């Protein structure tokens, strides 16, 4: 991979290659990168939607990765019809194994770019995404918001969560030391100093938090709320498509 300074780090091919290369180790490293809160934050994100759990709903998990959010989705919405979409074939290879082993192949898996997808308009009751927002530029986030608005049914709900940069000085110092210094050293010991995990730090630094994302989603006509997790170490958005 070329050095990130010579590349547009938001270019889809770059992101696809990045996650293809991380696919064998991403799950355990992401737990380290998020202070071990990834599973907890996913569950909190899913609770932000207010559709009856007993209803047979159509749900899509965007930037699905290896399917790390599926267990939480299925626990809350056991009757749901679940689709997963991701740009990285490397990640989806592992997702397909999980689908076959745990879900009897019932999860529909799509290897596509959400910004140029084949998804039908007004076809989903709920849209979820965990830890994928940081890999989009501001322009791409607006396209994402337009796509979420397009694929949601009227009255449908959405929720996203992302690792973020806390504002409190002491937490920010801890965040900088842990995510910027300690985690890269751990990955260096475990994996030989791969550039991919340095990029996670770069994306997170640029992303800051989800407030600006909430504003963009609101601008495209989605009723949007900003969420904060663990004093700003995580943040996200949730809301609905107005009928």
Residue pairs with C-beta under 8 A, 6 or more apart in sequence:
1 17
1 18
1 21
1 195
1 196
3 195
4 195
4 198
4 199
4 202
7 14
8 14
9 15
9 135
9 199
9 202
9 203
10 135
10 136
10 137
10 140
12 87
12 113
12 115
15 87
15 88
15 135
16 87
16 88
16 89
18 135
18 196
18 199
19 26
19 65
19 86
19 87
19 88
19 90
19 91
20 88
20 89
20 90
20 91
21 90
21 194
21 196
22 29
22 90
22 194
22 196
22 197
23 66
23 88
23 90
23 91
23 93
23 94
24 90
25 190
25 191
26 65
26 66
26 91
27 65
27 66
27 68
29 183
29 187
29 190
29 191
29 197
30 38
30 68
30 131
30 200
31 38
31 39
32 183
32 186
32 187
33 163
33 179
33 183
33 197
33 200
34 41
34 131
34 163
34 233
34 234
35 178
35 230
35 233
37 229
37 230
37 233
37 234
38 68
38 130
38 131
39 68
39 72
41 130
41 161
41 229
41 230
41 234
41 236
42 68
42 69
42 72
42 130
42 161
43 72
44 161
44 227
44 229
45 128
45 130
45 159
45 160
45 161
45 227
45 236
45 238
46 69
46 72
46 73
46 76
46 128
46 159
47 76
48 157
48 159
48 225
48 227
48 236
48 238
49 126
49 128
49 157
49 158
49 159
49 238
50 157
51 57
51 77
51 125
51 126
51 157
53 76
53 77
53 78
53 79
54 79
55 79
55 125
56 79
56 80
56 81
57 77
57 79
57 80
57 81
57 125
57 126
58 80
58 81
58 83
58 123
58 124
58 125
58 126
59 73
59 77
59 80
59 81
59 82
59 83
59 124
59 125
59 126
59 127
59 128
60 82
60 83
60 84
60 85
60 119
60 124
60 126
60 127
60 128
60 151
61 67
61 69
61 70
61 73
61 82
61 83
61 84
61 85
61 128
61 129
61 130
62 85
62 86
62 114
62 127
62 128
62 129
62 132
63 85
63 86
63 87
63 114
63 129
63 130
63 131
63 132
63 133
63 135
64 70
64 84
64 85
64 86
64 91
64 92
64 95
64 109
64 129
65 86
65 88
65 91
65 95
65 130
65 131
65 132
66 91
66 92
66 94
66 95
66 98
67 84
67 94
67 95
67 98
67 99
67 107
68 130
69 128
69 130
70 82
70 84
70 98
70 102
70 103
70 107
71 102
73 80
73 82
73 128
74 80
74 82
74 103
77 126
80 126
81 108
82 103
82 106
82 107
82 108
83 107
83 108
83 109
83 110
83 124
84 92
84 95
84 107
84 108
84 109
84 110
85 109
85 110
85 111
85 112
85 114
85 117
85 119
86 92
86 95
86 110
86 111
86 112
87 111
87 112
87 113
87 114
88 111
89 111
92 109
92 111
95 107
95 109
96 109
99 105
99 106
99 107
99 109
110 117
110 118
110 119
112 118
112 119
114 144
114 147
115 140
115 143
115 144
115 147
117 147
119 147
119 150
119 151
120 151
121 150
121 151
122 150
122 151
122 152
122 153
122 154
123 151
123 153
124 151
124 152
124 153
124 156
125 152
125 153
125 156
125 157
126 156
126 157
126 158
126 159
127 148
127 151
127 152
127 156
127 157
127 158
127 159
128 158
128 159
128 160
129 160
129 161
130 160
130 161
130 162
131 161
131 162
131 163
132 160
132 162
133 141
133 160
133 162
133 207
133 210
133 213
134 162
134 163
134 203
134 204
134 206
134 207
135 203
136 144
138 212
138 216
141 212
141 213
141 216
142 216
142 219
142 220
145 216
145 217
145 219
145 220
145 222
146 220
148 158
148 217
148 222
149 220
149 221
149 222
149 241
152 158
152 240
152 241
153 241
154 241
154 242
154 243
155 240
155 241
155 242
155 243
156 240
156 241
157 238
157 239
157 240
157 241
158 222
158 237
158 238
158 239
158 240
158 241
159 227
159 236
159 237
159 238
159 239
160 210
160 213
160 236
160 237
160 238
161 227
161 229
161 234
161 235
161 236
162 207
162 209
162 210
162 234
162 235
162 236
163 179
163 204
163 207
163 233
163 234
164 204
164 207
164 208
164 209
164 210
164 232
164 233
164 234
164 235
165 172
165 175
165 204
165 205
165 207
165 208
165 209
165 232
166 172
166 175
166 231
166 232
166 233
167 232
168 231
168 232
171 231
171 232
171 233
175 233
179 201
179 204
180 201
180 205
183 197
183 201
184 193
184 197
184 198
184 201
187 193
187 194
187 197
191 197
209 228
209 232
209 235
210 226
210 227
210 235
210 236
210 237
211 226
211 235
213 237
214 224
214 225
214 226
214 237
217 224
217 237
217 239
218 224
221 241
221 242
222 239
222 240
222 241
222 242
223 239
223 240
223 241
223 242
224 237
224 238
224 239
225 237
225 238
225 239
226 235
226 236
226 237
227 235
227 236
227 237
227 238
228 234
228 235
229 235
229 236
